[in-house]
Amino acid sequence: MKLRNTIAGVALLAAALPAFGQVKINDALTVTGWATGSYQYTKPSPGTYSDSLNLDAALLGATITPAKKTTAVVSVYYRPSAEGGVSPSGSEATLLDAYLSYDCGGGLTLTAGKFLSYLGYESFYNISDNMITLANQSLLGPIPGYHEGFKLDYSPDKTDTMGFSVTDSEYQKPGYAATEGDGEFKHNGGLEAYYTNTAISNLTLWGGVGYETKTKPGVTTDGVVQKFNAKGLPITSSHDVFVVDVWGAYTLDKAGDQIVLEEIYKNGGFGNKGNDWLGYYLYNLPDTKISSWFSISGENVSGGPRYTKYSISPTYTFNPNLAFRLQYSYTKYSKYTIKSANFAGAEVLFKF
């Protein structure tokens, strides 16, 4: 409890600073941070409702430039035990970013350490999401989180960027809320590559792939799947994991109204294969501080459950540091333990 109150207090104090964007301490150090808190209500059918009132997540980070062309990034991340924490033991804080980047020149950057996966239109960070909840990730969880290794990013011109990474694993160590990989290559390793293009005015096109090598049976990672024998009993098997992610974002007008489409395909073997998709539309109410995301999304597990989710999420932005958000979603399931679910929530977002 003491740790929770300390981190929450730091995050809220930092968010109250009258600053815009990152806070520059000196030429070598910049500090940034954010915190989100929400009330969330969910009513499945069949089933009874559940609700929560939490500080959902907070991050306090620093960007250090100790020498020319060299940048280090470190951050501390908080997620309450009420939301599952950041480890199987219920820990609420962890070192999230911890990497060093070097500008090699000619548009090439080398990074080593602990960093976030390239994949996914929707953000890992609550403060950057379009809604209180993600449009997908519910069943397959196709988008990886943090892992350790190295990556190379290359920008040959103003409209093209590409890169690849080699990491300890593509997917998280189980129970760690996507905050770290498995920390070794012995049982599996991860590979990613991506390409993005902005040559067409107002349009961003992005495509990427991820791969996790075959995992030995009995090792608890995302690569291990379950099959069933003739008697219906589960048996442990192993399978590599392959994921493809493509998305495009088009800005419609000067007001910033936007359309986003994304398709994700994942194949990790039995019970871990299928696709996710989403469509987002952003509308900014003219001459106001009100905007709203409208979303339809879905997920299909091959031979298993599927859902379609309809969402609306308006936001009132008081200033660059403070915003208030609402969300309502209706989700329709098939081949699942519940038939449908209603969700409603309200969220406060602080950042500096």
Secondary structure, 3 states (H helix, E strand, C coil): CHHHHHHHHHHHHHHCCCCCCCEEEECCEEEEEEEEEEEEEEEEECCCCEEEEEEEEEEEEEEEEEECCEEEEEEEEECCHHHCCCCCCCCCEEEEEEEEEEEEECCEEEEEEEEECCCCCCCCCHHHCCCCCCCCCCCCCCCCCEEEEEEEEECCCCCEEEEEEEECCCCCCCCCCCCCCCCCCCCCCEEEEEEEECCCCCEEEEEEEEEECCCCCCCCCCCEEEEECCCCCEEEEECCEEEEEEEEEEECCCCCCEEEEEEEEEECCCCCEEEEEEEEEEEECCCCCEEEEEEEEEEEECCCCEEEEEEEEEEEEEECCEEEEEEEEEEEEECCCCCEEEEEEEEEEEEC
